[in-house]
Amino acid sequence: MPNYGIILGSNVGDRQAYLKRALDLMTERLTDGFPMRIGSMFETSPVDCPDGSGSFYNAYVEIQSSDEPLAALQTLRAIEAELGRANHHERNAPRTIDLDIIYADDLVMDHPDLVIPHPRALERRFVLQLLAAGNPGLVLPGQTQTVHELFEALPEDGSQVTEITDEWSFS
């Protein structure tokens, strides 16, 4: 069964509650869904979002599931919709919940609906910081360095990433 590395994000409403509920629903709805790792929750600056967008609460989780990647993506999109995210929305618009598959073990996939590893994971400081905090020895497919090493090599960009809690997992 693959392990899916997922970054959760919310910058609307009760951000912590949305992350907790999303984790609950992923565990319930991904076939054989079982959390292998649950990283700390961080508050992060919005990246490439419209002016006036609030800060995000983000977290990294690794969930084992027997679902194939496109089925897992469909489940995550259904959870986003249930938690109030519109299917059609402005790119990077404020949202109640965002669930992005960053990796699925060593899988490399280039499908119109899903690219694994996530195509912008290495460009986004907050993503690498969350991965490095939760799974520092992780080496993403196509890379030779750990996510911790990749994070440490990134130049500072002025973005704010602050740990909120490391005890947030289930509602």
Stockholm file with secondary structure:
# STOCKHOLM 1.0

chainA/1-171         MPNYGIILGSNVGDRQAYLKRALDLMTERLTDGFPMRIGSMFETSPVDCPDGSGSFYNAYVEIQSSDEPLAALQTLRAIEAELGRANHHERNAPRTIDLDIIYADDLVMDHPDLVIPHPRALERRFVLQLLAAGNPGLVLPGQTQTVHELFEALPEDGSQVTEITDEWSFS
#=GR chainA/1-171 SS CCEEEEEEEECSSSHHHHHHHHHHHHHHHSTTCEEEEEEEEEEECCSSCCTTCCCEEEEEEEEECCSCHHHHHHHHHHHHHHTTCCSSCCTTCCCSCEEEEEEETTCCEEETTEEESCTTTTTCHHHHHHHHHHCTTCCCTTCSSCHHHHHHHSCCCSCCEEEEESCCCCC
#=GC SS_cons         CCEEEEEEEECSSSHHHHHHHHHHHHHHHSTTCEEEEEEEEEEECCSSCCTTCCCEEEEEEEEECCSCHHHHHHHHHHHHHHTTCCSSCCTTCCCSCEEEEEEETTCCEEETTEEESCTTTTTCHHHHHHHHHHCTTCCCTTCSSCHHHHHHHSCCCSCCEEEEESCCCCC
//
